[in-house]
Amino acid sequence: MNKASFDKLPAADKTAFLEAAKVAVAANRARVDEDDAKGVADLRAKGMTVIDNIDKSKFVAALAPVNADFEKQFGKANIEKIRNYK
């Protein structure tokens, strides 16, 4: 959904959309964490070395254009609500 479509939604639907996005983000984060843990365990079981402390700044830099596009489409305040969901 783009920002123009989002802006046309009634307030209740916007709230429902943001709540659903929070749930989706949390579920995806949990799935990724589980996949990561399983992948690390599988590699270690095969006797491979796993680098635990990687340079995350490279990933952050690579994702910056994606984050900027999301902020442009949905508004920084809405994205911050989703990012900071616990």
DSSP file with accessible surface (Angstrom, degrees, kcal/mol):
  #  RESIDUE AA STRUCTURE BP1 BP2  ACC     N-H-->O    O-->H-N    N-H-->O    O-->H-N    TCO  KAPPA ALPHA  PHI   PSI    X-CA   Y-CA   Z-CA
    1    1 A M              0   0  107      0, 0.0     2,-0.1     0, 0.0    72,-0.0   0.000 360.0 360.0 360.0 132.9    0.0    0.0    0.0
    2    2 A N     >  -     0   0   81      1,-0.1     4,-2.5    72,-0.0     5,-0.2  -0.438 360.0-102.7 -91.6 170.8    1.4    3.4   -0.9
    3    3 A K  H  > S+     0   0   77      1,-0.2     4,-3.2     2,-0.2     5,-0.2   0.880 119.1  56.8 -61.6 -38.5    1.0    6.6    1.2
    4    4 A A  H  > S+     0   0   57      1,-0.2     4,-1.0     2,-0.2    -1,-0.2   0.923 111.7  42.6 -60.7 -43.6   -1.7    8.0   -1.0
    5    5 A S  H  > S+     0   0   56      2,-0.2     4,-0.6     1,-0.2     3,-0.4   0.912 114.3  51.4 -66.9 -42.1   -3.9    4.9   -0.5
    6    6 A F  H >< S+     0   0    6     -4,-2.5     3,-1.4     1,-0.2    -2,-0.2   0.925 106.4  54.4 -61.0 -43.3   -3.0    4.9    3.2
    7    7 A D  H 3< S+     0   0   74     -4,-3.2    -1,-0.2     1,-0.3    -2,-0.2   0.779 103.1  57.4 -63.4 -25.9   -4.0    8.5    3.6
    8    8 A K  H 3< S+     0   0  173     -4,-1.0    -1,-0.3    -3,-0.4    -2,-0.2   0.633  86.0 102.2 -79.8 -14.1   -7.4    7.8    2.1
    9    9 A L  S << S-     0   0   44     -3,-1.4     5,-0.0    -4,-0.6    -3,-0.0  -0.376  82.8-104.6 -69.8 148.4   -8.2    5.2    4.8
   10   10 A P     >  -     0   0   77      0, 0.0     4,-2.3     0, 0.0     3,-0.4  -0.325  37.2-105.3 -64.1 156.7  -10.5    6.1    7.7
   11   11 A A  H  > S+     0   0   75      1,-0.2     4,-2.5     2,-0.2     5,-0.2   0.878 120.8  53.6 -54.1 -41.5   -8.7    6.7   11.0
   12   12 A A  H  > S+     0   0   73      1,-0.2     4,-2.4     2,-0.2    -1,-0.2   0.896 109.7  47.9 -63.6 -38.5   -9.9    3.3   12.4
   13   13 A D  H  > S+     0   0   84     -3,-0.4     4,-2.8     2,-0.2    -1,-0.2   0.869 109.2  53.3 -70.3 -36.3   -8.5    1.5    9.3
   14   14 A K  H  X S+     0   0   61     -4,-2.3     4,-2.6     2,-0.2    -2,-0.2   0.937 110.8  47.3 -61.3 -44.6   -5.2    3.3    9.6
   15   15 A T  H  X S+     0   0   82     -4,-2.5     4,-2.6     1,-0.2    -2,-0.2   0.931 112.4  49.0 -62.2 -44.2   -4.9    2.2   13.2
   16   16 A A  H  X S+     0   0   57     -4,-2.4     4,-2.7     1,-0.2    -1,-0.2   0.908 111.0  50.8 -62.6 -40.6   -5.8   -1.4   12.3
   17   17 A F  H  X S+     0   0   68     -4,-2.8     4,-2.5     2,-0.2    -2,-0.2   0.934 111.7  46.6 -62.3 -46.6   -3.2   -1.3    9.5
   18   18 A L  H  X S+     0   0   19     -4,-2.6     4,-2.2     2,-0.2    -2,-0.2   0.896 112.8  49.8 -65.4 -38.0   -0.5   -0.1   11.8
   19   19 A E  H  X S+     0   0   87     -4,-2.6     4,-2.1     2,-0.2    -1,-0.2   0.923 111.5  48.5 -65.5 -42.0   -1.4   -2.6   14.5
   20   20 A A  H  X S+     0   0   60     -4,-2.7     4,-2.6     1,-0.2    -2,-0.2   0.896 110.0  52.7 -64.5 -38.2   -1.4   -5.4   11.9
   21   21 A A  H  X S+     0   0   21     -4,-2.5     4,-2.9     2,-0.2    -1,-0.2   0.907 107.2  52.3 -64.0 -39.6    2.0   -4.1   10.7
   22   22 A K  H  X S+     0   0   36     -4,-2.2     4,-2.6     2,-0.2    -1,-0.2   0.926 110.9  46.9 -60.8 -45.1    3.3   -4.3   14.2
   23   23 A V  H  X S+     0   0   88     -4,-2.1     4,-2.7     2,-0.2     5,-0.2   0.923 113.3  49.0 -63.0 -43.0    2.2   -7.9   14.6
   24   24 A A  H  X S+     0   0   60     -4,-2.6     4,-2.7     2,-0.2    -2,-0.2   0.916 111.5  48.9 -64.3 -42.4    3.7   -8.8   11.2
   25   25 A V  H  X S+     0   0   47     -4,-2.9     4,-2.8     2,-0.2    -2,-0.2   0.937 113.2  47.0 -63.0 -45.3    7.0   -7.1   12.1
   26   26 A A  H  X S+     0   0   33     -4,-2.6     4,-2.4    -5,-0.2    -2,-0.2   0.916 113.5  48.2 -63.7 -42.2    7.2   -8.9   15.5
   27   27 A A  H  X S+     0   0   61     -4,-2.7     4,-2.4     2,-0.2    -1,-0.2   0.913 113.4  47.5 -65.0 -41.5    6.3  -12.2   13.9
   28   28 A N  H  X S+     0   0   82     -4,-2.7     4,-2.9    -5,-0.2     5,-0.2   0.912 110.5  51.9 -66.5 -41.4    8.9  -11.8   11.2
   29   29 A R  H  X S+     0   0  108     -4,-2.8     4,-2.6     1,-0.2    -2,-0.2   0.928 111.3  47.7 -60.5 -43.3   11.5  -10.7   13.7
   30   30 A A  H  X S+     0   0   56     -4,-2.4     4,-2.4     2,-0.2    -2,-0.2   0.910 112.3  49.3 -64.2 -41.3   10.8  -13.9   15.7
   31   31 A R  H  X S+     0   0  121     -4,-2.4     4,-3.0     2,-0.2    -2,-0.2   0.932 112.1  47.7 -65.1 -43.2   11.0  -16.1   12.6
   32   32 A V  H  X S+     0   0   48     -4,-2.9     4,-3.1     2,-0.2     5,-0.2   0.928 111.8  50.0 -63.6 -44.0   14.3  -14.5   11.5
   33   33 A D  H  X S+     0   0   95     -4,-2.6     4,-2.5    -5,-0.2    -1,-0.2   0.917 113.0  46.9 -60.5 -41.9   15.7  -15.0   15.0
   34   34 A E  H  X S+     0   0  140     -4,-2.4     4,-2.5     2,-0.2    -2,-0.2   0.930 113.6  47.6 -66.2 -44.5   14.6  -18.6   15.0
   35   35 A D  H  X S+     0   0   72     -4,-3.0     4,-2.9     2,-0.2    -2,-0.2   0.903 112.3  50.3 -62.1 -42.2   16.0  -19.2   11.5
   36   36 A D  H  X S+     0   0   98     -4,-3.1     4,-2.7    -5,-0.2     5,-0.2   0.929 111.2  47.7 -61.7 -45.9   19.3  -17.5   12.5
   37   37 A A  H  X S+     0   0   64     -4,-2.5     4,-2.4    -5,-0.2    -2,-0.2   0.917 114.1  47.1 -62.6 -42.2   19.6  -19.6   15.7
   38   38 A K  H  X S+     0   0  123     -4,-2.5     4,-2.7     2,-0.2    -2,-0.2   0.926 112.3  50.2 -65.6 -42.3   18.9  -22.8   13.7
   39   39 A G  H  X S+     0   0   31     -4,-2.9     4,-2.5     2,-0.2    -2,-0.2   0.920 111.4  47.8 -62.5 -42.7   21.3  -21.9   11.0
   40   40 A V  H  X S+     0   0   40     -4,-2.7     4,-2.7     1,-0.2     5,-0.2   0.935 112.7  49.1 -64.3 -43.5   24.1  -21.2   13.5
   41   41 A A  H  X S+     0   0   54     -4,-2.4     4,-2.4    -5,-0.2    -2,-0.2   0.910 111.1  50.2 -62.4 -42.0   23.4  -24.4   15.3
   42   42 A D  H  X S+     0   0   68     -4,-2.7     4,-1.3     2,-0.2    -1,-0.2   0.914 111.7  47.9 -62.3 -44.2   23.5  -26.3   11.9
   43   43 A L  H  <>S+     0   0   68     -4,-2.5     5,-2.7     1,-0.2     3,-0.3   0.924 112.8  47.8 -63.5 -43.2   26.8  -24.7   10.9
   44   44 A R  H ><5S+     0   0  125     -4,-2.7     3,-1.7     1,-0.2    -1,-0.2   0.881 107.5  56.3 -66.0 -36.4   28.3  -25.5   14.3
   45   45 A A  H 3<5S+     0   0   88     -4,-2.4    -1,-0.2     1,-0.3    -2,-0.2   0.818 105.9  51.9 -64.1 -28.9   27.1  -29.1   14.1
   46   46 A K  T 3<5S-     0   0  152     -4,-1.3    -1,-0.3    -3,-0.3    -2,-0.2   0.383 123.3-108.4 -86.3   2.4   28.9  -29.4   10.8
   47   47 A G  T < 5S+     0   0   67     -3,-1.7     2,-0.2     1,-0.3    -3,-0.2   0.626  71.2 144.0  82.5  13.9   32.1  -28.1   12.5
   48   48 A M      < -     0   0  102     -5,-2.7     2,-0.4    -6,-0.2    -1,-0.3  -0.578  51.5-117.9 -88.1 150.7   32.0  -24.8   10.8
   49   49 A T        -     0   0  134     -2,-0.2     2,-0.5     2,-0.0    -1,-0.1  -0.692  24.4-154.2 -85.8 137.6   33.1  -21.6   12.4
   50   50 A V        -     0   0   27     -2,-0.4     2,-0.8    -6,-0.0   -10,-0.0  -0.947  11.6-136.7-114.4 128.3   30.5  -18.9   12.8
   51   51 A I        -     0   0  129     -2,-0.5     3,-0.2     1,-0.2    -2,-0.0  -0.766  22.6-178.4 -84.2 112.2   31.4  -15.2   13.1
   52   52 A D        +     0   0  102     -2,-0.8     2,-0.9     1,-0.2    -1,-0.2   0.818  69.6  55.3 -81.6 -33.0   29.3  -13.9   15.8
   53   53 A N  S    S+     0   0  155      2,-0.0    -1,-0.2     3,-0.0     2,-0.2  -0.737  72.5 169.2-107.3  87.1   30.4  -10.3   15.8
   54   54 A I        -     0   0   82     -2,-0.9     2,-1.3    -3,-0.2     3,-0.1  -0.531  47.3 -96.9 -93.1 163.6   29.9   -9.0   12.2
   55   55 A D    >>  -     0   0   83      1,-0.2     3,-0.9    -2,-0.2     4,-0.5  -0.656  40.8-179.3 -81.1  96.6   30.1   -5.4   11.0
   56   56 A K  H 3>  +     0   0  146     -2,-1.3     4,-2.4     1,-0.2     3,-0.3   0.696  68.5  79.0 -73.3 -16.5   26.5   -4.5   11.1
   57   57 A S  H 3> S+     0   0   73      1,-0.2     4,-2.6     2,-0.2    -1,-0.2   0.855  89.1  56.5 -62.4 -31.2   27.2   -0.9    9.8
   58   58 A K  H <> S+     0   0  148     -3,-0.9     4,-2.0     2,-0.2    -1,-0.2   0.900 108.9  46.1 -66.0 -38.6   27.6   -2.3    6.3
   59   59 A F  H  X S+     0   0  123     -4,-0.5     4,-2.0    -3,-0.3    -2,-0.2   0.906 111.7  51.1 -69.8 -40.4   24.1   -3.8    6.5
   60   60 A V  H  X S+     0   0   95     -4,-2.4     4,-0.9     1,-0.2    -2,-0.2   0.932 111.1  48.6 -62.0 -43.2   22.6   -0.6    7.9
   61   61 A A  H >< S+     0   0   69     -4,-2.6     3,-0.6     1,-0.2    -1,-0.2   0.908 110.7  50.8 -64.3 -38.8   24.2    1.4    5.1
   62   62 A A  H 3< S+     0   0   70     -4,-2.0     4,-0.3     1,-0.2    -1,-0.2   0.840 112.7  46.3 -68.1 -32.0   22.9   -1.0    2.5
   63   63 A L  H 3X S+     0   0   93     -4,-2.0     4,-2.7     1,-0.2     3,-0.3   0.578  85.7  93.8 -87.1  -9.1   19.4   -0.7    3.9
   64   64 A A  H <X S+     0   0   50     -4,-0.9     4,-2.7    -3,-0.6     5,-0.2   0.899  84.8  49.0 -54.5 -44.2   19.4    3.0    4.2
   65   65 A P  H  > S+     0   0   88      0, 0.0     4,-2.1     0, 0.0    -1,-0.2   0.895 111.9  49.8 -64.6 -34.7   17.7    3.6    0.8
   66   66 A V  H  > S+     0   0   72     -4,-0.3     4,-2.4    -3,-0.3    -2,-0.2   0.940 112.0  47.4 -66.0 -46.5   15.0    1.1    1.6
   67   67 A N  H  X S+     0   0   62     -4,-2.7     4,-2.6     1,-0.2     5,-0.2   0.910 110.8  51.8 -61.4 -40.6   14.4    2.7    5.0
   68   68 A A  H  X S+     0   0   56     -4,-2.7     4,-2.3    -5,-0.3    -1,-0.2   0.905 109.0  50.7 -63.4 -39.2   14.2    6.2    3.3
   69   69 A D  H  X S+     0   0   73     -4,-2.1     4,-2.4     2,-0.2    -1,-0.2   0.918 110.5  48.8 -65.8 -42.3   11.7    4.9    0.8
   70   70 A F  H  X S+     0   0   98     -4,-2.4     4,-3.0     1,-0.2     5,-0.4   0.923 111.6  49.3 -61.9 -44.4    9.5    3.5    3.5
   71   71 A E  H  X S+     0   0   50     -4,-2.6     4,-1.9     1,-0.2    -1,-0.2   0.897 111.0  50.4 -62.5 -38.0    9.7    6.7    5.5
   72   72 A K  H  < S+     0   0  168     -4,-2.3    -2,-0.2    -5,-0.2    -1,-0.2   0.913 116.8  40.7 -65.1 -41.8    8.8    8.7    2.3
   73   73 A Q  H  < S+     0   0   60     -4,-2.4    -2,-0.2    -5,-0.1    -1,-0.2   0.912 131.4  20.7 -74.5 -44.5    5.8    6.4    1.6
   74   74 A F  H  < S-     0   0   28     -4,-3.0     4,-0.3    -5,-0.2    -3,-0.2   0.539 110.4-103.0-108.5  -8.4    4.4    6.0    5.1
   75   75 A G     X  -     0   0   22     -4,-1.9     4,-2.1    -5,-0.4     5,-0.2   0.321  25.4-102.1  91.5 135.8    5.8    8.9    7.1
   76   76 A K  H  > S+     0   0  130      1,-0.2     4,-2.7     2,-0.2     5,-0.2   0.881 118.5  56.1 -60.6 -39.4    8.6    8.8    9.6
   77   77 A A  H  > S+     0   0   71      1,-0.2     4,-1.9     2,-0.2    -1,-0.2   0.920 109.1  46.2 -62.2 -42.6    6.3    8.9   12.6
   78   78 A N  H  > S+     0   0   33     -4,-0.3     4,-1.8     2,-0.2    -1,-0.2   0.906 112.8  49.8 -67.1 -40.3    4.4    5.8   11.5
   79   79 A I  H  X S+     0   0   10     -4,-2.1     4,-3.1     1,-0.2     5,-0.2   0.917 108.8  52.7 -64.9 -39.9    7.6    3.9   10.6
   80   80 A E  H  X S+     0   0   64     -4,-2.7     4,-2.4     1,-0.2    -1,-0.2   0.893 106.0  54.5 -63.8 -37.0    9.1    4.8   14.1
   81   81 A K  H  < S+     0   0  110     -4,-1.9    -1,-0.2    -5,-0.2    -2,-0.2   0.917 112.9  42.9 -60.5 -42.4    5.9    3.4   15.7
   82   82 A I  H >< S+     0   0   27     -4,-1.8     3,-1.4     1,-0.2    -2,-0.2   0.944 114.6  49.4 -69.9 -45.2    6.4    0.1   13.9
   83   83 A R  H 3< S+     0   0   81     -4,-3.1    -2,-0.2     1,-0.3    -1,-0.2   0.858 113.4  46.5 -61.4 -38.2   10.2    0.0   14.5
   84   84 A N  T 3< S+     0   0  105     -4,-2.4    -1,-0.3    -5,-0.2    -2,-0.2   0.352  82.1 127.2 -90.5   6.8    9.8    0.6   18.2
   85   85 A Y    <         0   0   77     -3,-1.4    -3,-0.1    -4,-0.2    -4,-0.0  -0.412 360.0 360.0 -64.7 136.6    7.0   -1.9   18.7
   86   86 A K              0   0  219     -2,-0.1    -2,-0.1     0, 0.0   -60,-0.0  -0.951 360.0 360.0-126.0 360.0    7.8   -4.3   21.5
